[in-house]
C-alpha cells in the first residue's frame, strides 16, 4: 500500500469520527419560530391603561391593581404603561395558559426593592416598545428576597417566555445583578435597547433569539448568556437579524450548548481587548522564554491562565456562523467552542489577545471572509478543514495550529529544536486545505500541525517567521501537497519540506531576501509562472502550483520588478522584469531544492516530511494503521 493511499485511508477515518460530533449537521439545532403573538407591536385601543405618577397609579380598565408600590396584572391581555415613579414595580401573575402584553409608551420606572418588571406566572409575556416612545427602567443595588432565595435577580425578570418587540427605545440599568433575564426563552425582535448591568446583561436560560432591533449591552459579567446545559436543544443563542453591540468584562456571548449566527451585525469587546497581546507581538517564541511560558499564559497553547473567561463568541457546544458580520476585540479567544465550529458565510474581523478562532474538537471553514487582525494563534483546533472562503490571519505565534484533542501519540526524533529533540506527535491532528484562499502572516510557525498537513486545492500563502526557531510549514508527521497553489516563505533554520509522496511538485528555494524582494519562477521559455513578494525577511521559500508541472525546467529570479494585480504579495496577473537569476532546476521529483548547499549550518539539513526519514506508517503508528 502506498503512503499516499494509507494517508487517505487515515483521513477518511478521521472524517468519519468527527462527522459524529454533535452540531456538525444542521439537524443539531432548530432556530426558534417567531409566532403571531410575538409580532404584535402596536396598540388597538382595548388595552388597560396604567399611568404612574410618583407614589400613585391610575388604572383605566380591568385586570390590574395597585398596592404598596406594586402594580399587579392578574388577567391575561394587553396593558399600556406610561408616566414616572421613583419606587414602583410591574408584577405579572396570571394563569400559565394566558399571555400578557406590556406596552411601554413613555415609562420611567425605578424600583427600590426588586425588578422593575417581574413575571412570576404566564404562558408568555410580550414587552412592546411603542413607536416613538422613550422608556427607562432602573432597579436597586439590593433586592428584598425571601429567606434562602437568590431570585429574582434582574431588572426585567421573567419565569415565562419573554419577547421584546416594537420600535421605541428602552434603557435598562441593572444595579443589582442582571439586566434582562428570562428563565425560559427570550426573543428580541425590535426596539432600540440599551442594557447596563452589574453582572450579566441579557439572559435566556433555554434560548435567546435576536431577530431584529438594536441592542447595546454594557456588562461587568457576560454580555448575553443562555445557560441550560441539561436539556437537548436548549442553551442556545441564535442571531438571524438586527444589530448587537456588547462591551463585557467577561464573555460577550456565552451559550451552554450552541451559538448560531445567520445574519445581523455583531460588535463585541471583552476585558481589556486584544491590547493584552502587546507584549508578545514579535519573535513570540523567544519572548515566552523558548519552550517555557510567559507569565499569565499557558505553556502549550498560549491560553490565559486567568480563571475569568473573557472570550467573544463562546459555546460549550457548537458554534455556527452562516452569515452576518462579526467584529471582535477580545482579551481571550474571539471565537471559542468546546465541540465544533463551522463557518460557511459572513464577514469576521477578529482581534484577540489569545486565539482568533479556537475549537476543542474541530474547525470547518467552507465560506465567508475571515480576517484575524491580531492574535497569539489565529486558528487552533485538533482538526482543521478549509474548503472555501477567504481567510487572512495575523499571529504573533502560529498562524494555524492543529493540536490537542483525542491523543494517538507517536514519538518522533530528529525533527525538533536543532534537529535533535525527541517529542510526541498526534496522528489525530490534521490540517487539510482543499479550496479557498488562505493568507497567513505569522511570527511563529505559519502552518503547524502536531500530525499531518494536507494541501490539495485552493491558494495558500505563508508570510512566515524571521527567527530560526520556527518554520513556515511545520508538521509532527508529514506534509503532503496534491494540488492548489502553495507559497510559504520564512526563516531557513527549521525548514521542513513537503513529503516525497506529494502528487504535485514542490520547489524549495534557499535565498536570503528582505521584505519587499520578490521570488519569481519562469518557465523554460522565460514566461512568468509564479511570483511572490514576502513582507518580511526570508531565507527559504517553498512553492507549488499546477503550473509547476512535473518534468518542466524552471528559472528562479530574485528581486524582479513586479507590476500588475498583486494580492497579499502574490502576483495574480501582470508582468515581471529584471531580477537576479538564482539558477535553473528541473522538476524531476516531488521535491526539488535550489541553493540549499551549505545552508542551515548548526541546525541540521533541510528537513523533508517524516516519511522520508522515518519508518513507514505501519511501523510507527499504533495498531499498524497507515496514516
WOHU-V836143 format. One record per residue. N is the residue number from 1. RES is the residue in three letters. SS is DSSP state (2 for helix, 1 for strand, 0 for the rest). D_LAST is the distance of its C-alpha to the last C-alpha in whole Angstrom. Layout:
BEGIN
N|RES|SS|D_LAST + N|RES|SS|D_LAST
END
This chain:
BEGIN
1|UNK|0|11 + 2|UNK|0|10 + 3|UNK|2|8 + 4|UNK|2|8 + 5|UNK|2|9 + 6|UNK|2|5 + 7|UNK|2|4 + 8|UNK|2|7 + 9|UNK|2|7 + 10|UNK|2|5 + 11|UNK|2|8 + 12|UNK|2|10 + 13|UNK|2|10 + 14|UNK|2|10 + 15|UNK|2|13 + 16|UNK|2|15 + 17|UNK|2|15 + 18|UNK|2|16 + 19|UNK|0|19 + 20|UNK|0|20 + 21|UNK|0|21 + 22|UNK|0|25 + 23|UNK|0|27 + 24|UNK|0|24 + 25|UNK|0|26 + 26|UNK|2|30 + 27|UNK|2|31 + 28|UNK|2|30 + 29|UNK|0|34 + 30|UNK|0|37 + 31|UNK|0|39 + 32|UNK|0|43 + 33|UNK|0|45 + 34|UNK|0|48 + 35|UNK|0|51 + 36|UNK|2|55 + 37|UNK|2|56 + 38|UNK|2|54 + 39|UNK|2|55 + 40|UNK|0|59 + 41|UNK|0|60 + 42|UNK|0|63 + 43|UNK|0|67 + 44|UNK|0|69 + 45|UNK|0|72 + 46|UNK|0|72 + 47|UNK|0|70 + 48|UNK|1|72 + 49|UNK|1|72 + 50|UNK|1|72 + 51|UNK|1|73 + 52|UNK|1|73 + 53|UNK|1|76 + 54|UNK|0|76 + 55|UNK|0|76 + 56|UNK|1|77 + 57|UNK|1|76 + 58|UNK|1|77 + 59|UNK|1|76 + 60|UNK|1|77 + 61|UNK|0|76 + 62|UNK|0|74 + 63|UNK|0|71 + 64|UNK|1|71 + 65|UNK|1|73 + 66|UNK|1|74 + 67|UNK|1|75 + 68|UNK|0|74 + 69|UNK|0|72 + 70|UNK|1|69 + 71|UNK|1|70 + 72|UNK|1|68 + 73|UNK|1|67 + 74|UNK|0|68 + 75|UNK|0|67 + 76|UNK|0|65 + 77|UNK|1|66 + 78|UNK|1|66 + 79|UNK|1|67 + 80|UNK|1|68 + 81|UNK|1|68 + 82|UNK|1|70 + 83|UNK|1|72 + 84|UNK|1|71 + 85|UNK|1|71 + 86|UNK|0|70 + 87|UNK|0|70 + 88|UNK|0|69 + 89|UNK|1|66 + 90|UNK|1|65 + 91|UNK|1|64 + 92|UNK|1|63 + 93|UNK|1|63 + 94|UNK|0|63 + 95|UNK|0|62 + 96|UNK|0|59 + 97|UNK|0|59 + 98|UNK|0|61 + 99|UNK|1|60 + 100|UNK|1|61 + 101|UNK|1|61 + 102|UNK|1|62 + 103|UNK|1|63 + 104|UNK|1|64 + 105|UNK|1|67 + 106|UNK|1|67 + 107|UNK|1|67 + 108|UNK|1|67 + 109|UNK|1|66 + 110|UNK|1|66 + 111|UNK|0|65 + 112|UNK|0|66 + 113|UNK|0|65 + 114|UNK|0|62 + 115|UNK|0|60 + 116|UNK|0|62 + 117|UNK|1|60 + 118|UNK|1|60 + 119|UNK|1|58 + 120|UNK|1|59 + 121|UNK|1|59 + 122|UNK|0|58 + 123|UNK|0|56 + 124|UNK|1|55 + 125|UNK|1|57 + 126|UNK|1|57 + 127|UNK|1|58 + 128|UNK|1|59 + 129|UNK|1|60 + 130|UNK|0|63 + 131|UNK|0|63 + 132|UNK|0|65 + 133|UNK|0|65 + 134|UNK|1|64 + 135|UNK|1|63 + 136|UNK|1|62 + 137|UNK|1|61 + 138|UNK|1|61 + 139|UNK|0|61 + 140|UNK|0|62 + 141|UNK|0|60 + 142|UNK|0|61 + 143|UNK|0|61 + 144|UNK|0|64 + 145|UNK|0|61 + 146|UNK|0|62 + 147|UNK|0|62 + 148|UNK|0|58 + 149|UNK|0|57 + 150|UNK|0|55 + 151|UNK|0|55 + 152|UNK|0|56 + 153|UNK|0|54 + 154|UNK|1|54 + 155|UNK|1|57 + 156|UNK|1|56 + 157|UNK|1|55 + 158|UNK|1|54 + 159|UNK|0|53 + 160|UNK|0|53 + 161|UNK|1|51 + 162|UNK|1|52 + 163|UNK|1|52 + 164|UNK|1|54 + 165|UNK|1|55 + 166|UNK|1|58 + 167|UNK|0|58 + 168|UNK|0|60 + 169|UNK|1|59 + 170|UNK|1|58 + 171|UNK|1|58 + 172|UNK|1|57 + 173|UNK|1|57 + 174|UNK|1|56 + 175|UNK|0|58 + 176|UNK|0|57 + 177|UNK|0|53 + 178|UNK|1|51 + 179|UNK|1|52 + 180|UNK|1|52 + 181|UNK|1|50 + 182|UNK|1|50 + 183|UNK|0|49 + 184|UNK|0|48 + 185|UNK|1|46 + 186|UNK|1|47 + 187|UNK|1|48 + 188|UNK|1|49 + 189|UNK|0|50 + 190|UNK|0|53 + 191|UNK|0|55 + 192|UNK|1|55 + 193|UNK|1|54 + 194|UNK|1|54 + 195|UNK|1|53 + 196|UNK|1|53 + 197|UNK|1|52 + 198|UNK|0|52 + 199|UNK|0|49 + 200|UNK|0|47 + 201|UNK|0|48 + 202|UNK|1|47 + 203|UNK|1|46 + 204|UNK|1|45 + 205|UNK|0|44 + 206|UNK|0|42 + 207|UNK|1|42 + 208|UNK|1|43 + 209|UNK|1|43 + 210|UNK|1|44 + 211|UNK|1|46 + 212|UNK|1|48 + 213|UNK|1|51 + 214|UNK|1|50 + 215|UNK|1|49 + 216|UNK|1|49 + 217|UNK|1|48 + 218|UNK|1|49 + 219|UNK|1|48 + 220|UNK|0|48 + 221|UNK|0|45 + 222|UNK|0|43 + 223|UNK|0|44 + 224|UNK|1|43 + 225|UNK|1|41 + 226|UNK|1|40 + 227|UNK|0|40 + 228|UNK|0|40 + 229|UNK|0|37 + 230|UNK|0|38 + 231|UNK|0|38 + 232|UNK|0|36 + 233|UNK|0|36 + 234|UNK|0|38 + 235|UNK|0|38 + 236|UNK|1|37 + 237|UNK|1|38 + 238|UNK|1|39 + 239|UNK|1|40 + 240|UNK|1|41 + 241|UNK|1|44 + 242|UNK|1|46 + 243|UNK|1|46 + 244|UNK|1|45 + 245|UNK|1|46 + 246|UNK|1|45 + 247|UNK|1|45 + 248|UNK|1|44 + 249|UNK|0|44 + 250|UNK|0|41 + 251|UNK|0|39 + 252|UNK|0|40 + 253|UNK|1|38 + 254|UNK|1|37 + 255|UNK|1|36 + 256|UNK|0|35 + 257|UNK|0|33 + 258|UNK|1|32 + 259|UNK|1|34 + 260|UNK|1|34 + 261|UNK|1|36 + 262|UNK|1|37 + 263|UNK|1|40 + 264|UNK|1|42 + 265|UNK|1|42 + 266|UNK|1|41 + 267|UNK|1|42 + 268|UNK|1|41 + 269|UNK|1|42 + 270|UNK|1|41 + 271|UNK|0|42 + 272|UNK|0|43 + 273|UNK|2|41 + 274|UNK|2|38 + 275|UNK|2|41 + 276|UNK|2|39 + 277|UNK|2|37 + 278|UNK|2|39 + 279|UNK|2|39 + 280|UNK|2|35 + 281|UNK|0|36 + 282|UNK|0|35 + 283|UNK|0|33 + 284|UNK|2|32 + 285|UNK|2|30 + 286|UNK|2|33 + 287|UNK|2|35 + 288|UNK|0|33 + 289|UNK|0|34 + 290|UNK|0|30 + 291|UNK|0|28 + 292|UNK|0|31 + 293|UNK|0|32 + 294|UNK|0|35 + 295|UNK|0|37 + 296|UNK|0|36 + 297|UNK|1|33 + 298|UNK|0|30 + 299|UNK|0|28 + 300|UNK|0|24 + 301|UNK|0|25 + 302|UNK|0|28 + 303|UNK|0|30 + 304|UNK|1|33 + 305|UNK|0|34 + 306|UNK|0|38 + 307|UNK|0|38 + 308|UNK|0|39 + 309|UNK|0|37 + 310|UNK|0|38 + 311|UNK|0|35 + 312|UNK|0|36 + 313|UNK|1|34 + 314|UNK|1|33 + 315|UNK|1|31 + 316|UNK|0|31 + 317|UNK|0|29 + 318|UNK|1|28 + 319|UNK|1|29 + 320|UNK|1|30 + 321|UNK|1|31 + 322|UNK|0|32 + 323|UNK|0|35 + 324|UNK|0|38 + 325|UNK|1|38 + 326|UNK|1|37 + 327|UNK|1|39 + 328|UNK|1|38 + 329|UNK|1|39 + 330|UNK|1|37 + 331|UNK|0|37 + 332|UNK|0|34 + 333|UNK|0|31 + 334|UNK|0|33 + 335|UNK|1|30 + 336|UNK|1|29 + 337|UNK|1|27 + 338|UNK|0|26 + 339|UNK|0|24 + 340|UNK|1|23 + 341|UNK|1|25 + 342|UNK|1|25 + 343|UNK|1|27 + 344|UNK|0|28 + 345|UNK|0|32 + 346|UNK|0|34 + 347|UNK|1|35 + 348|UNK|1|34 + 349|UNK|1|35 + 350|UNK|1|34 + 351|UNK|1|35 + 352|UNK|1|34 + 353|UNK|0|35 + 354|UNK|0|31 + 355|UNK|0|28 + 356|UNK|0|29 + 357|UNK|1|27 + 358|UNK|1|25 + 359|UNK|1|23 + 360|UNK|0|22 + 361|UNK|0|19 + 362|UNK|1|19 + 363|UNK|1|20 + 364|UNK|1|21 + 365|UNK|1|23 + 366|UNK|0|24 + 367|UNK|0|28 + 368|UNK|0|31 + 369|UNK|1|32 + 370|UNK|1|30 + 371|UNK|1|32 + 372|UNK|1|31 + 373|UNK|1|34 + 374|UNK|1|34 + 375|UNK|0|31 + 376|UNK|0|30 + 377|UNK|0|26 + 378|UNK|0|26 + 379|UNK|1|23 + 380|UNK|1|21 + 381|UNK|1|19 + 382|UNK|0|16 + 383|UNK|1|15 + 384|UNK|1|17 + 385|UNK|1|17 + 386|UNK|1|20 + 387|UNK|1|21 + 388|UNK|1|25 + 389|UNK|1|28 + 390|UNK|1|29 + 391|UNK|1|27 + 392|UNK|1|29 + 393|UNK|1|28 + 394|UNK|1|30 + 395|UNK|1|29 + 396|UNK|0|31 + 397|UNK|0|27 + 398|UNK|0|24 + 399|UNK|0|24 + 400|UNK|1|21 + 401|UNK|1|19 + 402|UNK|1|16 + 403|UNK|0|17 + 404|UNK|0|18 + 405|UNK|0|17 + 406|UNK|0|15 + 407|UNK|0|14 + 408|UNK|0|11 + 409|UNK|1|12 + 410|UNK|1|11 + 411|UNK|1|14 + 412|UNK|1|14 + 413|UNK|0|17 + 414|UNK|0|19 + 415|UNK|0|18 + 416|UNK|0|20 + 417|UNK|2|24 + 418|UNK|2|26 + 419|UNK|2|23 + 420|UNK|0|23 + 421|UNK|0|22 + 422|UNK|0|20 + 423|UNK|1|18 + 424|UNK|1|16 + 425|UNK|1|13 + 426|UNK|1|11 + 427|UNK|0|7 + 428|UNK|0|9 + 429|UNK|0|11 + 430|UNK|1|11 + 431|UNK|1|13 + 432|UNK|1|14 + 433|UNK|1|17 + 434|UNK|1|18 + 435|UNK|1|22 + 436|UNK|1|25 + 437|UNK|1|26 + 438|UNK|1|25 + 439|UNK|1|27 + 440|UNK|1|26 + 441|UNK|1|29 + 442|UNK|1|28 + 443|UNK|0|29 + 444|UNK|0|26 + 445|UNK|0|23 + 446|UNK|0|23 + 447|UNK|1|19 + 448|UNK|1|17 + 449|UNK|1|14 + 450|UNK|0|13 + 451|UNK|0|9 + 452|UNK|1|9 + 453|UNK|1|12 + 454|UNK|1|12 + 455|UNK|1|15 + 456|UNK|1|16 + 457|UNK|1|20 + 458|UNK|1|23 + 459|UNK|1|25 + 460|UNK|1|23 + 461|UNK|1|25 + 462|UNK|1|25 + 463|UNK|1|28 + 464|UNK|0|27 + 465|UNK|0|28 + 466|UNK|0|31 + 467|UNK|0|31 + 468|UNK|0|29 + 469|UNK|0|27 + 470|UNK|0|25 + 471|UNK|0|23 + 472|UNK|0|23 + 473|UNK|1|19 + 474|UNK|1|17 + 475|UNK|1|13 + 476|UNK|0|12 + 477|UNK|0|9 + 478|UNK|1|9 + 479|UNK|1|12 + 480|UNK|1|12 + 481|UNK|1|15 + 482|UNK|1|16 + 483|UNK|1|19 + 484|UNK|1|22 + 485|UNK|1|24 + 486|UNK|1|22 + 487|UNK|1|25 + 488|UNK|1|24 + 489|UNK|1|27 + 490|UNK|1|27 + 491|UNK|0|28 + 492|UNK|0|28 + 493|UNK|0|27 + 494|UNK|0|23 + 495|UNK|0|22 + 496|UNK|1|18 + 497|UNK|0|18 + 498|UNK|0|15 + 499|UNK|0|13 + 500|UNK|0|15 + 501|UNK|0|12 + 502|UNK|0|14 + 503|UNK|0|16 + 504|UNK|0|19 + 505|UNK|0|21 + 506|UNK|1|21 + 507|UNK|1|24 + 508|UNK|1|25 + 509|UNK|1|28 + 510|UNK|1|30 + 511|UNK|1|33 + 512|UNK|1|35 + 513|UNK|1|36 + 514|UNK|0|38 + 515|UNK|0|37 + 516|UNK|0|39 + 517|UNK|0|38 + 518|UNK|1|36 + 519|UNK|1|34 + 520|UNK|1|34 + 521|UNK|1|33 + 522|UNK|1|35 + 523|UNK|0|35 + 524|UNK|0|37 + 525|UNK|0|40 + 526|UNK|0|40 + 527|UNK|0|39 + 528|UNK|1|37 + 529|UNK|1|33 + 530|UNK|1|32 + 531|UNK|1|33 + 532|UNK|1|32 + 533|UNK|1|35 + 534|UNK|0|33 + 535|UNK|0|35 + 536|UNK|0|35 + 537|UNK|0|35 + 538|UNK|1|32 + 539|UNK|1|31 + 540|UNK|1|28 + 541|UNK|1|27 + 542|UNK|1|24 + 543|UNK|1|24 + 544|UNK|1|23 + 545|UNK|0|24 + 546|UNK|0|25 + 547|UNK|0|28 + 548|UNK|0|27 + 549|UNK|0|26 + 550|UNK|0|25 + 551|UNK|0|28 + 552|UNK|0|30 + 553|UNK|1|32 + 554|UNK|1|33 + 555|UNK|1|35 + 556|UNK|1|34 + 557|UNK|1|37 + 558|UNK|1|37 + 559|UNK|0|40 + 560|UNK|0|41 + 561|UNK|1|43 + 562|UNK|1|41 + 563|UNK|1|43 + 564|UNK|1|42 + 565|UNK|1|40 + 566|UNK|1|37 + 567|UNK|1|35 + 568|UNK|0|33 + 569|UNK|0|34 + 570|UNK|1|32 + 571|UNK|1|35 + 572|UNK|1|35 + 573|UNK|1|38 + 574|UNK|1|41 + 575|UNK|1|42 + 576|UNK|1|41 + 577|UNK|1|44 + 578|UNK|0|45 + 579|UNK|0|42 + 580|UNK|1|41 + 581|UNK|1|39 + 582|UNK|1|37 + 583|UNK|1|36 + 584|UNK|1|35 + 585|UNK|1|31 + 586|UNK|1|30 + 587|UNK|0|26 + 588|UNK|0|26 + 589|UNK|0|22 + 590|UNK|0|19 + 591|UNK|1|20 + 592|UNK|1|24 + 593|UNK|1|26 + 594|UNK|1|29 + 595|UNK|0|32 + 596|UNK|0|29 + 597|UNK|0|31 + 598|UNK|0|33 + 599|UNK|0|31 + 600|UNK|0|29 + 601|UNK|0|32 + 602|UNK|0|31 + 603|UNK|0|28 + 604|UNK|0|26 + 605|UNK|0|25 + 606|UNK|0|23 + 607|UNK|1|19 + 608|UNK|0|17 + 609|UNK|0|13 + 610|UNK|2|12 + 611|UNK|2|10 + 612|UNK|2|14 + 613|UNK|0|15 + 614|UNK|0|13 + 615|UNK|0|12 + 616|UNK|0|9 + 617|UNK|2|6 + 618|UNK|2|8 + 619|UNK|2|11 + 620|UNK|2|9 + 621|UNK|0|8 + 622|UNK|2|10 + 623|UNK|2|11 + 624|UNK|2|9 + 625|UNK|0|6 + 626|UNK|0|4 + 627|UNK|0|0
END
